[in-house]
Amino acid sequence: MHNEYSANIYGINGPVVYVGGPTDFKMGEMVYVGKEKLVGEIIALSSERTTIQVYEETSGLKPGDKIYGAGTAIFVTLAPGIINNIFDGIQRPLKGIADKSGIYISKGISVNPLDNKKKWNTHITLKQGEHVTGGTIVAEVKETESITHKSMIPPYISGTVDSVCNDGEYTIDDTIATLTLDNGGTFNVTLSQKWPIRNPRPCRRRHPSSIPLVTGQRIIDTLFPIAKGGTAAIPGGFGTGKTMSQHQIAKWSDADLIIYIGCGERGNEMTEVLEDFSKLTDPKSGNPLMARTTLIANTSNMPVAAREASIYTGITLAEYYRDMGYHVAIMADSTSRWAEALRELSGRLEEMPAEEGFPAYLASKLSAFYERAGYVTNLNGTEGSVSIIGAVSPQGGDFSEPVTQNTKRFVRCFWGLDKSLAYARHFPAIHWLTSYSEYLNDLSQWYIKNVSDDFISCRNQILAILNQESSLMEIVKLIGSDVLPDDQKLTLEISRVIRLGFLQQNAFHKDDTCVSLKKQLLMMRTILYLNTRSKSLISQGMPISILKETNIFDKIIAMKYDIPNDHLELFDNYTQMINEFYDEIIIKNGQ
């Protein structure tokens, strides 16, 4: 499948291939390189030279080999069959590749992105004589147990339905209706459409961020929330838990769909995602988690140029499902590897390097990616969102390096992972002093309306105690904790309860792995009530040592395990226990 025009290679530099003289190629056009028809893309054009980025291993190519134009930009096929699938960076299904060439990807292998022989049970929603525009839903297919796929008229096409088929079984290439276009042409409607990956899909209107993406992770939902349609970065050094944090969000968040992009990550991590997700049950529907998940695996041993494309492939798939009215969360793991691919290609192209060798356009590429997130009204009037959660892997955990710093400029939520917390087995290792969320004000009305009017004030009090602890620890490090007055010793004790009992979360405990907002609020109230009662005793002259002799603080830390998620009424017992405990101390010590 290529056009009649072609040209000859005159130079090869890794994944970058050059063609001399003027050609008929267009900027951004997809091309097929050499005898093996390697997939590539035109990335620079002049009358003297054409530069091509090849998405596959170029060993074996030589000057004089032919390059054929495809006539279109590099695109993805959008149709039923995307969910519960695993693709490489340019939407080639890894299962299809394995069936053809074994466990390693052969060069130039051509596999259909989606199964075009499978017949889908299709409910057609078009009616003869109806006028349709881009985004109009034409048919519904039960793609998996969790997702109903809504095939749509491609954007920028409008016309009147001439003929329409009955409900039945169709492949993604079968014509299910014909249109007479407004400009006089005809158009065959199928279950599939193609879309260039570097172009954002259009929407009718973008909305401000006012609904949270609830993840079930306390430090995220309570302290540093992300909105549906929002952007977040998870930066952290090696072993701090970036991938595991993304796994937790993918498993437990209230997004309808997850697109997981393994960009330059280790192959065993992608295997773990595949195996874990296929065994897990989706808590919302009871179906397998893979029934609402798509994986894009571009592991560290795959060609570098395809790593650069994988991010755009993932975001285009996400926008397509957003257009159906779904809320999609993208896990990009990791954008640092993507930036390193940009750096390598930039070096091959002999461009002027900027900071740390990254190209000068690193910031604009990052911003263009994160800008494709958002909560929107689609062309068909439905509402959907794309939320992007990007992991950043700064070398040596240095947050001042260019990828982390530029990412911070374009995301509104920053979950900074801390290696000292990770090494102390405190997970998630998100540090409350380096992290922030700019969505808090936008979401506060939602929390007041849907959870409780004191949710935000409880959150602010919890954060204030943690900040006080940080200031006090400076003194403690210098001269020890014995010199502190009792009220400040209490602050240290309560912040320990917050850190161990609230912020630390056990992914392997059935009740603690995912916690509802209601339970998060009741936990905060209990800790703050303990603080209030303790403060009043200390202000009456009770020494903190007497309070610490008892196990009340440890009992409150353990409530995250002791109270099942479906028995929140048990929190009343804790308030009662605190009251009884303090009444007993007052009587005992004659206060």
PEJORA-V25107 format. One line per field, one symbol per residue. ss: DSSP state (A for helix, B for strand, O for the rest). psi: psi as a letter, one per 40 degrees, with the letter a starting at -180 (. if undefined). burial: # if it has 9 or more other C-alpha atoms within 8 Angstrom, else .. A space follows every 10 residues. Layout:
ss = ???
psi = ???
burial = ???
This chain:
ss = OOOOOBBBBB BBBOOBBBBB OOOOOOOOBB BBBOOOOBBB BBBBBOOOBB BBBBOOOOOO OOOOOBBBBB BBBOBBBBOO OOOOOBBOOO OOBAAAAAAA AOOOOOOOOO OOOOOOOOOB BBBBOOOOOO BBOOOOBBBB BBOOOOOBBB BBOOOOOOBB BBBBOOOBBB OOOOOOBBBB BOOOOBBBBO OOBBBBOOOO OOOOBBBOOO OBOOOOOAAA AAAOOOBOOO BBBBBOOOOO OAAAAAAAAA AAOOOOBBBB BBBOOOAAAA AAAAAAAAAO BOOOOOOBAA AABBBBBBOO OOOAAAAAAA AAAAAAAAAA AAAOOOBBBB BBBOAAAAAA AAAAAAAAOO OOBOAAAOBO OAAAAAAAAA OOOBBBBOOO OOBBBBBBBB BBOOAAAOOO OAAAAAAAAA OOBBOOBOAA AAAOOOOOOB OOOOOBBOOA AAAAAAAAAA OOOOAAAAAA AAAAAAAAAA AAAAAAAAAO OOOOOAAAAA AAAAAAAAAA AAAOOOOOOO OOOOOOAAAA AAAAAAAAAA AAAAAAAAAO OOOAAAAAAO OAAAAAAOAA AAOOOOOAAA AAAAAAAAAA AAAAAAAAOO O
psi = giidiiiihe ihgbehhihi iiieiiheih ihhadefihi hheihiddih hhhheihehe iiidiihhie eiihiihhii edifihiaef fhhddddddd eaeihiiehh hhdiheehhh hhhheiihei hiihehhdih hgdaddhhhh iihiiehiah hdiiiiiahi ieeiheiiih ideeaihhhi eiiihhdehi iiidiiiihe hihheehddd dddgiiihei iihgiiahee fddddddddd deifidihhh hggeiidddd dddddddddi hhddeeiide efihhhhgie eiiddddddd dddddddddd dddeeihhhh hhgieddddd ddddddddef ihiahfeiid eddddddddd eeiihihide eihiihhhhh ihghhefhee idddddddde iehhghihdd dddefhiifh hedeiiheed ddedddddde cieedddddd dddddddddd ddddddddei edeiiddddd dddddddddd eddhhheehd eedhhidddd dddddddddd ddddddddde ehiddddedi fddddddedd ddhidefeee dddddddddd ddddddddef .
burial = .##..##### ##..###### .#.....### ####...### ###.#...## ######.... .##.###### #.######## ########## ####.###.. #...#..##. ..##.....# ####.#.... .######### ####.##### ###.#.#### ##.#.....# ###.###### #......### ###.###... ..##.#..## .######### ########## #######..# ##..###### ###.###### #####....# ..#...##.. .#....#### ########## .######### ########## ########## ########## ########.. ..#....### .##..##.## .######### .######### ####..#.#. .#######.# #########. ##...##### ##..###.## ..######.. #...##.##. ###.#####. .#..##.... .....##### ########## #####.#... #####.#.## ########## #.###.##.. .#.#..##.. .##..##### #.#.#..#.. #..##..#.. ##...#.... .
